[in-house]
């Protein structure tokens, strides 16, 4: 299983994990419920998984403008 990592706000590619041990390790370290993981992961019809996280640029922008948390996307 391979996972592409993409910013959920600006959709910029953040990285790619193709080693299942790293993926499992990441999931074990993070404390999220199953429903929270389902919000973070998107399964494409071609079998690809995309993990939606926040990139550093958007994280800084959100810290400076907390009202933007209300939007699904704020950079188009």
C-alpha positions as a printed NumPy array, in Angstrom:
array([[  0.   ,   0.   ,   0.   ],
       [  1.342,   3.415,  -0.95 ],
       [  0.072,   6.731,   0.35 ],
       [  0.44 ,  10.163,  -1.239],
       [  0.45 ,  12.991,   1.283],
       [ -1.305,  16.18 ,   0.204],
       [ -2.209,  19.439,   1.947],
       [ -5.929,  19.52 ,   2.639],
       [ -6.043,  23.293,   2.145],
       [ -3.82 ,  24.122,  -0.855],
       [ -3.621,  20.553,  -2.275],
       [  0.168,  20.793,  -2.605],
       [  1.991,  17.475,  -2.591],
       [  3.815,  17.037,   0.715],
       [  5.278,  13.6  ,   0.156],
       [  4.806,   9.942,  -0.576],
       [  5.109,   6.852,   1.616],
       [  5.501,   3.507,  -0.104],
       [  6.863,   1.433,   2.779],
       [  3.995,  -0.184,   4.655],
       [  6.055,  -0.319,   7.876],
       [  6.324,   3.49 ,   7.875],
       [  2.614,   3.861,   7.252],
       [  1.726,   1.464,  10.069],
       [  4.2  ,   3.189,  12.394],
       [  2.668,   6.593,  11.639],
       [ -0.862,   5.345,  12.327],
       [  0.219,   3.748,  15.595],
       [  1.934,   6.949,  16.82 ],
       [ -1.016,   9.236,  16.132],
       [ -3.99 ,   9.074,  18.462],
       [ -7.035,   9.334,  16.225],
       [-10.3  ,   7.44 ,  16.136],
       [-11.269,   5.366,  13.106],
       [-13.635,   8.08 ,  11.887],
       [-10.878,  10.692,  12.161],
       [ -8.55 ,   8.492,  10.099],
       [-11.259,   8.113,   7.467],
       [-11.424,  11.909,   7.196],
       [ -7.653,  12.059,   6.677],
       [ -7.49 ,   9.252,   4.101],
       [ -9.078,   9.292,   0.691],
       [ -9.195,   6.119,  -1.399],
       [ -9.148,   6.809,  -5.135],
       [-10.781,   4.516,  -7.706],
       [ -7.319,   3.617,  -9.088],
       [ -6.376,   2.106,  -5.705],
       [ -4.257,   5.047,  -4.582],
       [ -4.579,   6.406,  -1.054],
       [ -4.196,  10.107,  -0.31 ],
       [ -3.571,  11.333,   3.223],
       [ -4.754,  14.896,   3.716],
       [ -2.63 ,  16.831,   6.201],
       [ -1.701,  20.506,   6.543],
       [  1.504,  21.762,   4.926],
       [  3.855,  24.103,   6.753],
       [  2.808,  27.151,   4.704],
       [ -0.908,  26.633,   5.413],
       [ -0.179,  25.861,   9.065],
       [  1.564,  29.244,   9.387],
       [ -1.292,  30.959,   7.554],
       [ -3.864,  29.344,   9.872],
       [ -1.878,  30.402,  12.938],
       [ -1.943,  34.015,  11.732],
       [ -5.585,  33.872,  10.584],
       [ -7.524,  31.451,  12.818],
       [-10.835,  32.337,  11.16 ],
       [ -9.653,  30.413,   8.082],
       [-10.183,  27.124,   9.962],
       [-13.859,  27.492,   9.006],
       [-13.019,  26.976,   5.307],
       [-12.342,  23.667,   3.571],
       [ -9.933,  25.422,   1.211],
       [ -8.574,  28.916,   1.431],
       [ -5.867,  28.827,  -1.239],
       [ -7.164,  28.186,  -4.748]])
